[in-house]
Amino acid sequence: MLPARSVPMIGVCVLLFMIGSIASSAQPTLSSDESSPSAHKLGIESSLVFRPLLAAVFEPRLGFQFQPPLQRVRLDIGYSADIWQTSFDQQLFANRSAILAVGVDGFTYSRLRSEANLKFPVEAVDYMFGINATARWRSDDDRIVATRLRLSHISAHLADGYADQSGQLRQLPFIYSREFLDLVIAHEWLSPNVRLYGGGTLLLTVKQLPRTVGRIMPQLGVEWLGTIGIPVFAGYDLRVVRIENATQPVHALQFGAVVLGHGRSSLAVCGYYFAGYSIHGMFFDHRDEYWALGLQVLL
């Protein structure tokens, strides 16, 4: 649990870490043939076989966003890495080449309150970690099909920044812990640089919550990559979440421009829009709606 008064330096530290990761060229990279061709051509590359979804919330992110309507800051510290990878000769897949990988994930999503004098008390922190298996097939007609299966654990916690002046938390904390599988299949067309994807999440175990939640959460989305002198991108993600008898869509929109890049690391200035049930487990049945601006390293 982070002391509320020690948090103002977090944003500075994360910004320095992001810039440092971009300046470093020591990371091993895939060859250009193994990276996503459209992303490679536009300068938006990924070291992962499955390029992370742009707008979806539970993705490897490193960055922060300021949410003016709510006077909050979201701080994301996360990373994914492919720890084993292999490719197959095209002859095994007719006119397709295939790459398979196994990787690991580790993320935190922090909700901070913005106050005067650059104070950002931490209200809640969510932890997510797990393993994944990914694959990508590229056909001769410049289409890519990629898929990712993840097995993950997530837990959520209130922090001392959510306490009142007497030191009492503003709501009673509870145990929020779940294990889940999520599967995404993406189809990318390289000529218009568009990617469509669909899939969903299956909750395997859920600890007792104040309100019951649906075990299946469908998901779909669309992304576009382009250039206007610098690489630009946009994405929209839709998830459907059921809490007790209420089923609601969760909309997430992200767009941005790459302003600094080196190798496979890129720093982007981004705009965000979110509407739906909160991503933070301690507020899982609360509805959030906001727009935000921020910086993000594209992994």
N, C-alpha and C positions, 0 to 999 in steps of 0.2 A: 504494500500500500504506500503510495507516494505522498509525502507531506505536501499540502496544498501550496505552501509558500515557496517550495523548491521547484515548482513546475515552470516558471518563466523561462528558464534556460533550456527547456526541452526542445522548443521550436528551433532555437539557434543551433543546438547540437545536431538535430535532424537535418537542418539545411546544410550544415558543414559536411555531414556524412554523405548526403546526396551528391553534393558537388565533388567530394573526394572520390566517390564511386565512379563518377563520370570521368574524372581526370585519370583514373587508373587504367592502364592497358595490360595489366598482368593476368587478367582472367583468360583462361583458354576459351576459344570460340569455335563454333561449328564453321565449316566451310560455307561459302555462299550458296553452293548447291544444296546444302542441308537446311539452310534457313528458309523462312517463308519468302518466296521470290518477290511478291508484291511489297512486303514490308522492307525487304532488303533494298529494292529499287528506290523506295521512297525515303529511306533513311530511318525507318521505324522497325528496328530489328528486335529479335528475342533470342536468348540463349537456350530457350526451352523448345522441345519438339512441338508441344501444344502452346501456341501463343496465347497468353492470358487474355481473357475477355475484357474489353475496355470498360464497359459500363457496369458490369455485374459487381456486386458488392464484395462477395467473399472470394476475392482474387488476391494474388500476391501483390501488395502495394507498399511503396515506400514514399511517404509524403504527408502533406497536411492540407486541410481545406478549412476556410473560414466561412461560417454560415451566418451572414448578417441578420436574417430575420429572427434567428433564435439566439443571437449573441453567443454562439458556441464555436468551438474548434474541434475538428476530428483529426486525430493523429494516427496514422497507419504506419506500423513497423512490421514488415513482412518480407519473406523471401521464399522462393521455390528453387530447387535445383534438381536437374536430371543427374542421378548418380550412376546410372548404367544405361548404355545405349547401344543399339545395333541397327544395321541397315541390311536390306535384302536386295539381291540382284533383280533387275527388272524382269528377267525371264521367269522368275517365280510368280510374278503377278501380272503376266501378259504385258500390257503396255503401261504398267504402273511401277513406280519405285516406292519402297516402304521404309519407314524408320520407326523403330519401337524404342521405348524408354521407360525406366522406372525412376521415380523421384520422391522427394520429401518436401513437406510444406511446414512452415511455422509463421504464424501471423499474430499480431495484437491489434485491436481496434479500440482506441481510447476516446472517450467523450469528455471534453474539457469545457468549462464555462469561461467566457471572456469577460474580464473585469478591467477596471481602470488601472493605470500604472503597469500595464503589461503583465497582469496577473492572470493565470490560467489554472484555476483549481481543477483537479481531476475528479470527475463525478463517477465514471464507470470505466471498466476495462474488460474486454473480451479476449480470451485466448483461444487460438485454434491451431491444431497441429495434426499431421497425418502423413499418409503415403499416397502415391498416385501411380497409375500406369497410363501411358499415353502412346498414341500411334498416329502416323501421318502418311497418307498415300498421295502421290502426285501423278496425274495422268498426262498423256502427251498433248491433250487439248487445253492445257493451262488451267486445269481445275485441281483443287486440293480438297481432300476430305481428311479431317482430323478428329480424333476422339480422345476424351480423358475420363478416366474412372478414378475417383478419390474415396478413400476411407479416412474419415476425420473424426476428431473429438473437439468439442468446443465447450468452454465454460465461461461464465460471466460473473462479475463481482462489482459491488459498489465500493467506491473509494472515499477517502476522508473529505474530498472536495464537495461531496454531496451532503455534508452535515450542516446544520444550522449554527447559529452563534453559540449555542449551549453545548455544541459537540455531538448532538443527537442526529442520526441519519434521518433524512426527510421521509423515507419510507422504510418499511421493514424488509431487510434483505431475505432472500430465500435461495435455495440451491437450484442453480440453473446449470445443467450438465447434460449433454447429449452426444451420442455417436451416430454417424450417418454415412450413407453412401450417396455420392452424386455423380451423375453421368451426363456428359455433354457431347454431342456430335455436331461438328461444324463443317459447312460446305463453303469453299472460297472460290470465287471467280477472279482470275488475275487481271483480266482486261479492264473491267470496271472497278477492280479493287474493292469488291463487296464480299462480305462474309455473313452468312445466315447460320444460326445455330438453334438447337433445341435440346431439351433434356429434362432433368428434374432431380429432386432430392428425395431420398427415402430415409426417414428417421428410424434407426434400428433400436435405440434405447433412449428413453426420455425420463429423467428423474421427475418426481412429483412436482407439478407446477400449480400455481393458484388457479389457472384456467387450462382446460384441455386444448391441445393443438392437433392439427391434422398431420398424419404421418407422411403424406405425399405432397410435394410442392413442385408443380410443373414450372418449366422455365423456357423462354425463347427470347431471341434477340437478333439484332442486325448491326453491322458495323461497316464503316466506309473509311478508306484511306485515300489521301490525295495530296496535292501540293499547290501552294500559291506563292512560290518562291522559297518557302520553307515547308517541311512536312506538316500536314494537318490531319486530323482524324475526328470521327464522331461515332458514337455508339448508343444504342438503346437496349435496355434489358427489362424484361417483364417476368415477374414471378407471381404465383398465385398461392396465397397463404390462408389457411383456415384456422380460426381460433374459436373454439366452441361452435356455435351455429352460424358464425359470420365468416364468409369467404370473401376476401378482398384482394385486388391486384396490388402489387408493389412495383412502382415505376422507378427506374433509374436511368438518367440520361447524362452522358458525359461527352464533351467536345474539348479539343485543345490543339495546341501547336507546339512543335518541338523547337526550343530556343537554344539548346546546347546539346551536343552529342559527340561521343567519341567511341569508336568500335561498336559494341552492342549495348552501350549505356546511353540513354537519352533523358534529358530533363525537359519536361513539358509544363507549360502554363495551361491550366485546365479550368473549365467551367462545369458545374454539376447541378443537377436537379434531382430531387428525391421526393417521392410521395408514397406513403404506405406505412405498414407496421415497422417499428424501429428495428434497426439491425442489432441493437444492443440487448442482450438477454435479460438484463434487469428491468428493461422497459419493453419486453417482447409484445405486450398487448397494447402499447401506446402507439398512436399514429403520429408520424412526423411528416412535415411538408416544408421544404426549404430549397433555396438555391444557394450555391456556394462558389467560391473562387479558391484556387490553390495551386500548389506545385507538386509534381509527382515524377518519380523516376520510373520509366517504362522498363520492365524487366523482361 
